[in-house]
Amino acid sequence: MRKIIDSHLHISKWGEDDIISCFDNYKREKNVSTLNICAIPLRMSNVANNILVALYKLAHPDTYIHGGIEIVNIPLDNMPADMNAVTQYKELMEIGFDGIKMLEGKPNVHKIVGKNLNHPSLNMLYKAMEEDGTHLLMHSNDPDEFWDTERAPDWAVNAGWTYTDGTFSSYEEIQGQTIKILEDHPNLSLTLAHFFFCGKTPELLEGLFSLYPNLCVDLTPGGEMYVEFEKNYSYYKDFFNKYSKRLIFGTDRAYLGDEKYGNWIFDLVTTFIDTDKPTKSFDNKDLLGLDLSQDKRNDILFGNFTRRVGEKPRTINREALRKYIDKYSFALTEYDKEKLKPLIKKYL
């Protein structure tokens, strides 16, 4: 069995089934070696999801997990010292998280947080992570058409992911804030999700890759980027060969999610990397595979991730997790507490 690590997944809803076995079928059916499950807000609370993914890791110790920082004051300002971003980061590392996931760069969340990605509280976090060599997976921006009423796809409109009313930061502003993070923290181990939404401007990524040795992008759709791969096939074939050590495999699939869609994403991305076969892309046109060499496939499918996060997942410190649950219980809704209680009893 070849080695594949899906570096970007979420448990985004509670569901009614056994949430601790939610990805078992995926791993078995697609021969996925292991997973990196990233905290994503449940009802806008990172605490509940941090606890949940830590419990998942207790049940599946071969799993990597990335935690989220709870913004205890919205808009982000004057985080208390015992709960500031650096303190929370250190707590998550003590628990046994393998890295940090940030959604604060997604425009609708960026608006709720109320400050830019270079707020002093967050800059302190980046500095600590840079010094420690800890991996940061960041969602920054969305496709540029989401700011255009004429070009925004219906599914984005229905999801509430259009930013045309003047109350959101612009695509260029969020992109600029992210680049400033790299300027200020040039050795930060940073992976920008969804190709940094640069399918139309890959030359920007080439410039950033030349400056920042620890920068990667992941290949989670962003369907628009696969349309650009299709349109500019020759360029992107060279790009993937040249920058194979800067690209990381992931699907962004979630539980609960559309399993059929999630499997299609897996097949699309792996076929594109592995073979020279055409496969139907997001515009229902043929995306021709790159047929990369085995070494370059290995870089993308697992090597680049493990070089940044570690050959083996870190071990959960049960006592540190108990302390975290006690300290941040105030941030849990009654619904979250009800759902977590039997899981904590069973696994912790």
BAVO-589933 format. One record per atom (N, C-alpha, C): x, y, z. Coordinates in steps of 0.2 Angstrom, whole numbers, plus 2048, in hexadecimal, padded with zeros to 3 digits. Example, Ala and Ser with C-alpha at 12.3 -4.5 7.8 and 13.67 -1.06 7.14 Angstrom:
! residues 2
east_north_up
842_7E4_827
83E_7EA_827
842_7F0_827
840_7F5_823
844_7FB_824
840_800_827
END
This chain:
! residues 348
east_north_up
804_7FA_800
800_800_800
804_806_800
803_80B_7FB
807_811_7FB
805_815_801
80A_81A_803
809_81E_809
805_825_806
800_826_809
7FC_82D_808
7FA_82F_80F
7FB_836_810
7F8_839_816
7F4_83F_813
7EE_83E_815
7E9_844_814
7EA_849_819
7ED_84F_817
7EF_854_81C
7EA_859_81E
7E4_858_81B
7DF_85E_81D
7D8_85B_81D
7D6_859_823
7CF_857_824
7CC_85A_82A
7C5_859_82A
7C2_85C_830
7BC_858_832
7BB_858_839
7B5_856_83C
7B1_85C_83D
7AC_85E_839
7A9_864_839
7A2_864_83C
79F_85E_83D
799_85E_840
798_857_844
794_857_849
794_852_84E
791_84B_84A
78C_84B_847
789_845_844
786_841_849
783_83B_847
780_837_84C
784_830_84C
788_82F_848
78C_829_848
792_829_84D
796_824_84D
79C_824_851
7A1_829_84E
7A2_82F_851
7A6_834_84E
7AD_832_84E
7AF_82E_853
7B6_82C_853
7B8_827_84E
7B3_824_84B
7B5_81F_845
7B3_822_83E
7B2_829_83E
7AF_82C_838
7B3_82B_832
7BA_82B_832
7BE_82B_82C
7C0_824_82B
7BE_81F_82E
7C1_818_82D
7C0_815_826
7BA_816_824
7B8_814_81D
7BC_817_818
7BE_81E_819
7C2_822_814
7C9_81F_814
7CC_81E_81A
7D2_81B_81A
7D3_814_817
7CE_810_818
7CE_809_816
7CD_809_80E
7C8_80D_80C
7C6_80C_805
7CB_810_800
7CE_815_802
7D3_819_7FE
7DB_817_800
7DC_812_805
7E2_811_807
7E6_817_809
7E3_81B_80D
7E6_821_810
7EA_81E_816
7F0_820_817
7F5_81E_81C
7F2_821_823
7F2_827_823
7EF_82B_829
7ED_832_827
7EA_835_82C
7E7_83B_82B
7EA_841_82F
7E8_847_82D
7E9_84D_831
7E3_850_832
7E0_850_838
7D9_853_839
7DA_85A_83C
7D7_85F_839
7D8_866_83B
7D2_868_83F
7D3_86C_844
7CD_86F_848
7CA_874_843
7C4_874_843
7C0_879_840
7BA_87B_844
7B8_881_845
7B3_883_84A
7AD_87F_849
7AB_87D_84F
7A4_87A_850
7A0_87F_853
79B_882_850
797_888_852
79C_88E_854
7A1_88F_850
7A6_894_851
7AA_893_858
7AB_88D_85A
7AF_88B_860
7B5_886_85E
7BB_888_85E
7C1_884_85D
7C1_87F_863
7BF_881_869
7C0_87D_86F
7BD_876_86E
7B7_876_86C
7B3_870_86B
7B7_86B_866
7B9_86E_860
7BC_86A_85B
7C3_868_85D
7C7_86C_861
7CD_86A_863
7CC_864_868
7C8_864_86C
7C7_85E_871
7C5_858_86D
7C0_859_868
7BE_853_864
7C3_850_860
7C8_854_85D
7CD_851_859
7D2_84E_85D
7D3_851_863
7D8_84D_868
7D5_847_86A
7CF_846_86B
7CC_840_86D
7CC_83B_867
7CB_83D_861
7CC_839_85B
7D3_836_85B
7D8_83A_85D
7DF_838_85D
7E0_833_862
7DD_834_868
7DE_82F_86D
7DC_828_86B
7D6_828_867
7D4_822_864
7D8_81F_85E
7DB_824_85A
7DF_822_854
7E6_826_855
7EA_823_859
7F1_826_85A
7F5_828_854
7F3_825_84F
7F7_826_849
7F5_82C_845
7F0_830_848
7ED_836_844
7F1_83C_846
7F2_840_842
7F5_847_843
7EF_84C_844
7F0_851_849
7EA_855_84A
7ED_85D_84A
7EA_861_847
7EB_868_848
7E6_86C_84B
7E8_870_850
7E3_873_855
7E2_87A_853
7DC_87D_855
7DA_884_854
7DB_888_85A
7DC_88F_859
7DD_894_85F
7D6_896_860
7D3_896_866
7CD_899_868
7CD_8A0_869
7CA_8A4_865
7CA_8AB_865
7C5_8AD_86B
7C7_8AE_871
7C3_8AF_877
7C0_8B6_877
7C3_8BB_873
7C0_8C2_872
7BF_8C3_86B
7B9_8C4_869
7B7_8C6_862
7B4_8CD_862
7B6_8D2_85E
7BC_8D1_85A
7C3_8D0_85E
7C7_8CD_85B
7CE_8CB_85E
7D1_8D1_861
7D2_8D1_867
7D5_8D7_86A
7D7_8D5_872
7DD_8D7_874
7DE_8D6_87B
7DD_8CF_87E
7DF_8CA_87A
7DE_8C3_87D
7E1_8C3_884
7DE_8C0_889
7E1_8BF_890
7E7_8BB_88F
7EC_8BD_894
7F2_8B9_893
7F2_8B2_894
7ED_8AF_898
7ED_8A8_899
7E9_8A5_894
7E7_8A9_88F
7E3_8A6_889
7E5_8A9_883
7EB_8AC_882
7ED_8AF_87C
7EF_8AA_877
7F0_8AC_871
7F1_8A7_86C
7F7_8A3_86D
7FD_8A6_870
803_8A2_871
801_89D_877
7FE_89F_87C
7FC_89B_882
7F8_895_87F
7F3_896_87B
7EF_890_878
7F3_88C_874
7F8_88F_870
7FC_88B_86C
800_886_870
803_889_875
807_884_87A
803_87F_87D
7FD_881_87F
7F9_87C_882
7F7_876_87D
7F6_878_877
7F4_873_872
7FA_86E_870
800_871_870
806_86D_86F
807_869_875
806_86B_87B
807_867_881
802_861_881
7FC_862_87E
7F7_85D_87D
7F9_857_878
7FD_859_873
7FF_855_86E
7FD_856_867
7FA_85C_866
7F9_85E_85F
7FF_85F_85B
7FE_85E_855
804_85E_850
805_864_84C
801_869_84D
801_86F_84A
7FB_873_84B
7FA_879_848
7F5_87E_849
7F1_87F_842
7EB_87F_842
7E7_881_83C
7E3_887_83E
7E4_88C_839
7E1_892_839
7DC_893_834
7D6_895_835
7D0_897_831
7CF_89E_830
7D3_8A2_834
7D2_8A9_835
7D3_8AD_82F
7D6_8AA_82A
7D7_8AD_823
7D1_8AC_81E
7CD_8A8_820
7C7_8A7_81C
7C2_8AE_81D
7C0_8B1_817
7BE_8B8_818
7B8_8B8_81D
7B3_8B3_81D
7AE_8B4_822
7B0_8B4_829
7B5_8AF_82A
7B8_8AF_831
7BC_8B5_833
7C0_8B7_82E
7C4_8BD_82E
7C0_8C3_831
7BA_8C3_82E
7B5_8C9_830
7B3_8C8_837
7B1_8C2_839
7AF_8C1_840
7B5_8C2_845
7BB_8C0_843
7C0_8C1_848
7C2_8C9_849
7C1_8CC_843
7C1_8D3_844
7C8_8D7_843
7CD_8D3_842
7D4_8D6_842
7D7_8D2_83C
7DD_8D5_83A
7E0_8D2_834
7E5_8CC_837
7E8_8C9_832
7EC_8C3_834
7F2_8C5_837
7F4_8CB_837
7FA_8CE_83B
7F9_8D1_841
7F3_8D0_844
7F2_8D3_84B
7F7_8D0_850
7F9_8D5_854
7FF_8D3_859
7FE_8CC_85C
7F8_8CB_85E
7F7_8C4_862
7F9_8BE_85D
7F7_8BF_857
7F9_8BA_852
800_8BA_850
803_8C0_850
80A_8C0_84E
80E_8BD_853
80C_8BD_85A
80F_8BA_85F
80F_8B2_85E
809_8B0_85C
808_8A9_85A
80D_8A6_855
80D_8AA_84F
812_8A8_84A
819_8A8_84C
81B_8AD_850
822_8AD_852
824_8A7_857
81F_8A5_85B
820_89F_85F
821_899_85B
81C_898_856
81C_892_852
822_892_84D
824_898_84B
82A_898_847
830_896_84B
831_898_851
837_896_855
836_88F_857
830_88C_858
830_885_859
830_880_853
82F_883_84D
82F_87F_847
828_87B_847
823_87E_84A
81C_87B_84A
819_87D_843
815_878_841
811_879_83A
80B_87C_83B
80A_881_837
804_885_836
800_884_830
7FA_881_830
7F6_881_82A
7F1_886_82A
7F1_88B_825
7ED_891_825
7E8_891_81F
7E2_892_820
7DD_894_81B
7DD_89B_81A
7E0_89E_814
7E0_8A5_813
7DD_8A6_80D
7D8_8AB_80D
7D4_8AD_807
7CF_8A8_805
7CC_8A9_7FF
7C7_8A5_7FB
7C8_8A6_7F4
7C5_8A3_7EF
7C6_8A5_7E8
7C4_8AC_7E7
7C8_8AF_7E3
7C7_8B6_7E1
7C0_8B8_7DF
7BD_8B3_7DB
7B6_8B4_7D9
7B1_8B5_7DE
7B2_8B3_7E4
7AD_8B3_7EA
7AC_8BB_7EB
7B0_8BF_7E9
7AF_8C6_7EA
7AB_8CA_7E4
7A9_8C6_7DF
7A6_8C8_7D9
79F_8C5_7D8
79A_8C9_7D8
793_8C6_7D8
792_8C3_7D1
796_8C5_7CC
795_8C2_7C5
798_8BB_7C5
79E_8BA_7C8
7A2_8B4_7C7
7A1_8AF_7CD
79E_8B1_7D3
79D_8AD_7D8
799_8A7_7D7
79B_8A1_7D8
797_89B_7D6
791_89A_7DB
78C_897_7D9
785_897_7DD
787_893_7E3
78B_88E_7E3
78C_88A_7E9
790_88F_7EF
794_893_7ED
797_898_7F1
792_89D_7F4
78E_89F_7F0
788_8A4_7F2
784_8A0_7F7
782_89A_7F6
77E_896_7FA
781_895_801
788_894_801
78C_893_807
78D_899_80B
78B_89F_808
78D_8A5_80C
794_8A7_80B
797_8A5_806
79E_8A6_805
79F_8AB_7FF
79B_8B0_7FF
79C_8B6_7FA
79D_8BC_7FE
7A1_8C1_7FC
7A4_8C6_800
7A3_8CD_7FC
79D_8CE_7FA
79C_8D4_7F5
799_8DA_7F8
798_8DA_7FF
794_8DF_802
798_8E5_805
79F_8E4_804
7A3_8E9_806
7A5_8E9_80E
7A3_8E4_811
7A4_8E3_818
7AA_8DE_819
7AD_8DB_814
7B2_8D6_815
7B9_8D9_812
7BE_8D6_815
7C5_8D8_812
7C5_8D5_80B
7C9_8D9_807
7C9_8D7_800
7CE_8D1_7FF
7CE_8CD_7FA
7D2_8C8_7F8
7DA_8CA_7F8
7DB_8D0_7F6
7E2_8D3_7F6
7E4_8D5_7FD
7E0_8D7_801
7E1_8D9_808
7E3_8D3_80C
7DF_8CD_80B
7E1_8C7_80F
7E7_8C4_80C
7E8_8C4_806
7EE_8C1_803
7F4_8C5_806
7F4_8CC_806
7F9_8D0_808
7FB_8CF_80F
7F6_8CE_814
7F7_8CC_81B
7FB_8C6_81B
7F9_8C1_817
7FC_8BA_818
804_8BB_816
805_8BE_810
80C_8BF_80E
810_8C3_813
80D_8C8_817
810_8CB_81C
812_8C7_822
80E_8C2_823
810_8BD_828
817_8B9_826
817_8B8_820
81D_8B4_81E
823_8B9_81E
822_8C0_81C
827_8C5_81D
82A_8C5_824
825_8C5_829
827_8C6_830
82A_8C0_833
828_8BA_830
82A_8B3_833
82C_8AF_82D
832_8B0_82A
834_8AD_824
835_8A6_825
836_8A3_82B
838_89C_82C
832_898_82E
82C_89B_82F
826_898_831
824_892_82D
823_88C_830
820_886_82C
819_887_82B
818_88A_825
811_88C_823
80F_889_81D
809_886_81D
805_883_817
7FF_887_816
7FE_88A_810
7F8_88D_80F
7F4_889_80B
7EE_888_80E
7E9_883_80B
7E6_886_804
7E4_881_800
7E0_882_7FA
7E5_886_7F5
7EB_884_7F5
7F0_888_7F0
7F0_88F_7F1
7EE_892_7F7
7EE_899_7F8
7EA_89C_7F3
7E5_899_7F0
7E0_89B_7EB
7E4_89F_7E6
7EA_89C_7E4
7EE_8A0_7DF
7EE_89C_7D8
7E9_898_7D7
7E9_895_7D0
7EA_899_7CA
7E8_89F_7CB
7E8_8A4_7C5
7EF_8A8_7C5
7F2_8A8_7CB
7F8_8AC_7CC
7FE_8A7_7CF
800_8A2_7CC
805_89D_7CF
80C_8A1_7D0
80D_8A6_7CB
813_8A9_7CC
814_8AC_7D3
80F_8AE_7D6
80F_8B1_7DD
812_8AB_7E2
80F_8A5_7E1
812_8A0_7E5
819_89E_7E3
81B_89F_7DD
822_89D_7DB
827_8A2_7DF
824_8A9_7DF
828_8AE_7E2
829_8AD_7EA
823_8AA_7ED
823_8A9_7F4
827_8A3_7F6
827_89E_7F2
82B_898_7F3
833_89A_7F3
834_89E_7EE
83C_8A0_7EE
83E_8A4_7F4
839_8A7_7F8
83B_8AB_7FD
83B_8A7_804
836_8A3_805
834_8A0_80B
835_898_80B
83A_896_80E
83C_88E_80D
837_88A_810
833_88C_815
82E_887_818
827_888_816
826_88C_811
81F_88D_80E
81D_887_80A
817_885_80B
814_880_806
80D_882_805
80A_87F_800
802_880_7FF
7FF_879_7FE
7F9_878_800
7F6_871_7FF
7F2_871_7F9
7F0_86B_7F7
7EC_86A_7F1
7E5_869_7F2
7E2_86B_7F8
7DB_86A_7F9
7D7_86F_7F5
7D2_86C_7F1
7CE_871_7ED
7CB_876_7F2
7CA_87C_7F0
7CA_880_7EA
7CA_87D_7E3
7C3_87C_7E1
7C3_879_7DB
7C5_87E_7D5
7C5_884_7D6
7C8_889_7D1
7CF_888_7CF
7D3_885_7D4
7DA_884_7D2
7DB_87E_7CE
7D7_879_7CE
7D7_874_7CA
7D5_876_7C3
7D0_87A_7C2
7CE_87D_7BC
7D4_880_7B8
7D8_884_7BD
7DE_887_7BA
7E4_882_7B8
7E4_87D_7BC
7E9_878_7BA
7E7_875_7B3
7E1_874_7B2
7DF_871_7AC
7E0_876_7A6
7DF_87D_7A7
7E0_882_7A2
7E7_883_7A0
7EB_882_7A5
7F2_884_7A4
7F7_87E_7A6
7F5_878_7A2
7F8_872_7A4
7FF_872_7A3
802_874_79E
809_874_79D
80D_877_7A3
80B_87D_7A4
80E_881_7A9
80D_87E_7B0
808_87B_7B2
807_878_7B8
80B_871_7B9
80B_86E_7B3
810_868_7B3
817_869_7B5
819_86F_7B2
820_871_7B4
820_873_7BC
81B_877_7BE
81A_87A_7C5
81A_874_7CA
816_86F_7C9
816_869_7CD
81C_865_7CE
820_865_7C8
826_861_7C8
82C_866_7CC
82B_86C_7CB
830_870_7CE
82F_871_7D5
829_872_7D7
827_873_7DE
824_86D_7E2
826_867_7E0
823_862_7E3
824_861_7EB
829_865_7ED
82B_865_7F4
827_86A_7F8
823_86E_7F4
81F_873_7F7
817_872_7F7
815_86C_7F5
80E_86A_7F4
80C_865_7F8
806_865_7FC
804_860_800
7FD_85E_7FF
7FD_857_7FF
7F6_854_7FD
7F1_855_803
7EB_856_801
7E5_856_806
7DF_857_802
7D9_855_805
7D3_855_802
7CE_85A_805
7CF_85C_80B
7CA_861_80F
7C3_85E_810
7C3_857_80F
7BD_854_811
7BB_854_818
7B5_853_81A
7B3_854_821
7AE_84F_823
7AD_84E_829
7A8_84A_82C
7A3_84F_830
79D_84F_82F
799_84C_82A
79A_850_823
79B_84C_81E
79B_84F_817
798_84B_812
799_84D_80C
796_848_806
79C_844_805
79B_83D_807
7A0_838_806
7A2_837_7FF
79D_837_7FA
79E_836_7F3
7A2_83C_7F0
7A1_842_7F2
7A5_848_7F0
7AC_847_7F3
7AD_845_7F9
7B3_845_7FC
7B7_840_7F9
7B4_83A_7F7
7B8_835_7F3
7BA_837_7EC
7B6_83B_7E9
7B7_83E_7E2
7BD_843_7E3
7BD_847_7E8
7C3_84B_7E9
7C9_847_7E9
7C9_842_7EE
7CF_83E_7EE
7D1_83B_7E8
7CD_839_7E4
7CE_836_7DD
7D1_83B_7D8
7CE_841_7D9
7D0_846_7D4
7D7_848_7D5
7D9_849_7DC
7E0_84C_7DD
7E5_846_7DC
7E4_840_7DE
7E9_83B_7DE
7EA_839_7D6
7E4_839_7D2
7E5_837_7CB
7E9_83D_7C8
7E8_843_7CA
7EC_849_7C7
7F3_848_7C8
7F5_846_7CF
7FC_845_7D1
7FF_83F_7CE
7FB_83A_7CE
7FE_833_7CC
7FF_831_7C5
7FA_833_7C1
7F9_830_7BA
7F9_836_7B5
7F9_833_7AF
7F8_838_7A9
7F1_837_7A6
7ED_834_7AA
7E6_834_7A8
7E2_83A_7A9
7DD_83B_7A5
7D8_841_7A6
7D3_83F_7AB
7D1_844_7AF
7CB_843_7B4
7C7_849_7B4
7C1_848_7B5
7BC_84E_7B5
7BD_853_7BA
7BE_859_7B9
7C0_85E_7BE
7BA_862_7C0
7BB_867_7C3
7B5_86B_7C6
7B1_86E_7C1
7B4_86F_7BB
7B0_872_7B6
7AD_86D_7B1
7AD_867_7B3
7AB_861_7AF
7AF_860_7A9
7B5_863_7A8
7B9_862_7A3
7BF_85D_7A5
7C3_85B_7A0
7C8_856_7A2
7CE_85A_7A5
7D1_857_7AB
7D7_859_7AD
7DC_854_7AC
7E1_855_7A8
7E6_850_7A7
7EB_84F_7AC
7EC_849_7AE
7F1_848_7B4
7F8_84A_7B2
7FC_84B_7B7
803_84D_7B7
808_847_7B6
806_841_7B8
80A_83C_7B8
811_83D_7BB
811_840_7C1
817_841_7C5
81B_83B_7C6
822_83C_7C7
826_836_7C9
824_834_7D0
826_82E_7D2
825_82B_7D9
827_830_7DE
82D_832_7DD
830_836_7E3
82C_83D_7E4
82A_840_7DE
826_846_7DF
81F_844_7E2
81C_83F_7E0
816_83D_7E3
817_83C_7EA
81C_839_7EC
81D_837_7F3
81E_83E_7F7
821_843_7F4
822_849_7F7
81B_84C_7F9
817_84C_7F4
810_84F_7F5
80B_84B_7F9
80B_845_7F8
807_840_7FC
808_83F_803
80E_840_805
810_83F_80C
816_843_80E
81B_843_80A
822_845_80D
822_84C_80F
81F_851_80B
820_858_80D
81C_859_814
817_856_815
813_856_81B
817_854_821
81A_84E_820
81D_84B_826
824_84F_827
827_852_822
82D_855_823
82C_85C_828
825_85E_827
824_864_82B
820_862_832
81D_85D_832
819_85B_838
81C_855_83C
820_851_839
823_84B_83D
821_845_839
826_840_83A
825_839_837
81F_836_83B
81E_837_841
819_834_845
815_839_849
80E_838_84A
80A_83D_84D
80C_83D_855
80C_843_858
80D_844_85F
808_840_863
80A_83F_869
805_83B_86E
801_83F_872
7FB_83E_873
7F7_842_877
7F8_841_87E
7F9_847_882
7FA_847_889
7F3_848_88C
7F1_843_88F
7EA_843_892
7E9_848_897
7EE_849_89C
7ED_84E_8A1
7ED_855_89E
7F1_856_899
7F1_85D_896
7EA_85E_893
7E7_859_890
7E1_859_88C
7DB_85B_892
7DB_857_897
7D7_858_89D
7D7_85F_89F
7DD_862_8A0
7DE_869_8A2
7DB_86E_89D
7DC_86C_897
7D9_871_892
7D2_871_892
7CF_86B_892
7C7_86A_893
7C5_86E_899
7C8_86E_89E
7C5_871_8A4
7C6_879_8A3
7CC_87B_8A0
7CD_882_8A0
7C8_886_89B
7C7_882_895
7C3_885_890
7BC_883_88F
7B9_880_895
7B2_87D_895
7AD_883_894
7AF_889_896
7AB_88F_895
7A9_890_88E
7AE_88E_889
7AD_890_882
7A8_88A_87F
7A6_885_882
7A2_880_87F
79B_881_880
797_880_87B
790_881_87C
78D_87B_87F
787_87B_882
784_875_885
784_86F_880
782_871_87A
782_86C_875
789_868_874
78E_86C_874
795_869_873
796_865_879
795_867_87F
796_864_885
792_85D_885
78C_85D_883
788_857_883
78B_852_87E
78E_854_878
791_850_873
798_84D_876
79B_851_879
7A2_850_87B
7A2_84B_881
79D_84C_886
79E_848_88C
79F_841_88B
79B_83D_887
79C_836_887
7A3_834_883
7A5_838_87F
7AB_837_87B
7B1_838_880
7B1_83D_884
7B6_83E_889
7B6_838_88E
7B0_836_890
7B0_830_895
7B3_82A_892
7B2_829_88C
7B4_823_888
7BB_823_887
7BE_829_884
7C4_829_881
7CA_82C_886
7C7_830_88B
7CC_834_88F
7CC_831_896
END
